[in-house]
């Protein structure tokens, strides 16, 4: 699975982001170093991580910028195009207003724009969030991490600053049992996760 494109129904506010086939970096460049309020912080790097996580079907709760700023994001629809292991592409549509109803569309070509598709033109439309997570898990077909679903590892690959305090134990797992994260991580690293 690789990220291909992220876009919205409002290009004038949120311009499309096209990901490279190889390595991608979110870089905050300071253009006005003499302005103390214009540093490399507060440029949207972490918000982009949270938006990608939202499009990978993270449940929207208090504390998430889209939840806390519902009025500002009313009417927004976000789309994430990903390259599947099969070589096909999958676009996920998720609206801020009705964020528990998800749409999916598979396609052959990258960098598509499905903003104007009607509900019936999607492969699956209006799928509940719980069913959508299972559906996306089946699209991704990440057999190498079975029996865990794809959501288990998303936080390892979409890290914020707080997730670099410990290389292996990310902040999400800082409270709770080690059994919540160590078997998964062992599996990913190629060790016997049953130990």
N, C-alpha and C positions, 0 to 999 in steps of 0.2 A: 504494500500500500504506500502510495506517495501522494502528497498534496499536489494538486495541479493548478487550481484557480479558486479564489474566493471573491465574491462580488455581492452586490445588493440590487434591489430594485430602484435605488436612488444613486446613480453614478455621479451626480453633481455633488453629493455629500460624501459618499464612500466610493472612491475610485476602485476599479477591479485590481486585484493583486494576482500576478502571474508568477508561479513558482518555477524555478529552474529544474531541469531533470536531475541535476546533481545536488550539490550542497547549497543550502539557503541560509542566510543570516539576516536577522532583524537588527538593524544598526541604527542607532540614534546619533545623528551628526549635529554638533553644536555649530550653528551658523553665526551666532552673535555672542561670542564669549564675554563681552563686556556687560551684557545685560544679565544680571544675577538670576532673573527668573527664567532665563532661556538656557538651561543646562540640558544634559542628556537624559534627565528624568522628566516624566510627565509628557512624553511624546506619543504615547499610545502603544509601546511595545508590549506591555503586559496586557493591555486591553485586547490586542490582536490575539494573544494566546488564549484569553478567556472567550473570545468570539469563536475561535477554531474549536475549542472545547465544547462550546454551546452547539456548534454545528455537528460535532461528533456525539451529540445527544446527551450532554450533561443536563441533569435536571436543573431547572431555573429556580433559584431560591433567593431569599433576602441575602444581600451582600454581593450578589453578582451585578455588574454595572447595568445590564439590560433590565434586571428586575427593579433595581433602585432608581432607574431613570426611565420608567415606562412611558411617561408622557412625551419625553424627547424622542423616543424610538417608536411611537405609535405609527403603524403603517409600514414599518420596515420589514422587508423580507430579505433573508440572507441565504446565499447559495454556496455550497462547497463542492468542488469537483475534485475527485480523487481517482488516481490510477489504481485499479485492482490488480491483484496478482495474476489474474487471468489475461491481462493485457487490455481489457475493456475499461471504460471510464464509468464512474457513477457520480451523479449529481444529487446532492441532498438539499432540499429546500426546507427552511424553517422560518416561520414568521415570529415576530416578537409578540404581536397581539394574541395569536392563537398558537402558542409555542408548544403545545402538546400534540399537535397534529402535523405529521411529517410527510413529505413527498420524496419519492425516489425515482430516478430515471437512469437507465444504463444506456451507453452510447459508445460508438467506435472512435470518434474523433475528439481530440482535446480542445480546450478553450472554447467551449460552447457557451451560448447565452440563452438560458431558458426562462428569462423573466416574463415573457409574454405567453408562455404555455398555459392553456386551460387545464383544469383539474383532470379532465379525461385523457389528456395527452401524456400525463405522467404514468409510469409503470404501476406505481402505487401512490395513492393520494389520500390524505387525511388519516394516516396510520397513527394510532395512539403511541405515545412516547414509549411505553413499556414494550409494545409489539415492535416498534421501530428499532429499538436497541437489539432485539433478537434478529430482526431482519437484516440490520446492518452487519451484525456478527456473521450471519450466513453469507452476505455479499463479500465480506473481507476474507472469509475462509482462512483464518490464521490458525491452522492445525498445529503449528509448532508450539503454541502456548496453551493448547487444550490441557486440562478441562476449563481453564479460565476464559472468560469473555474478553473481547478487545478492550472494554472500558477499564479493566484492571490495570492495564499498562499505560493508558493515556497520560496519566500524571507524570510518568517517568520520561515521556518524550515531549511534553509541553510544560517545561519547568519555568517557574517564576524565580525571582531572586531568593526567596525563602527556601526553595527546594535544593539549594546548593550548600546548605550547612553540613550535610552528610551526603556522601556520594550515593549511598545505597538506600538510606532511610529518608525518604522525602517527607516534607512537612505533613502531608495528608495522613501518613502512618506514624507520626511522632507520638500520638496518644493511642493506646490500645496494645493488643498482643502482637508479638513478633510473627506469630503464625498467620497474621493477616497479610503480610507482605514477603516474608523470607522464602516460602515455598515457590511463589510466583517468580521471584528474582532468581532463585536457584535454577528453575526451569529455563528461564531466558538465557542464563549464563552457561547452560549445558550440563548442569549437575543433576543428580538424582533428587528431585523435589519431594519424593516421598519420605526422605530422611527427616 
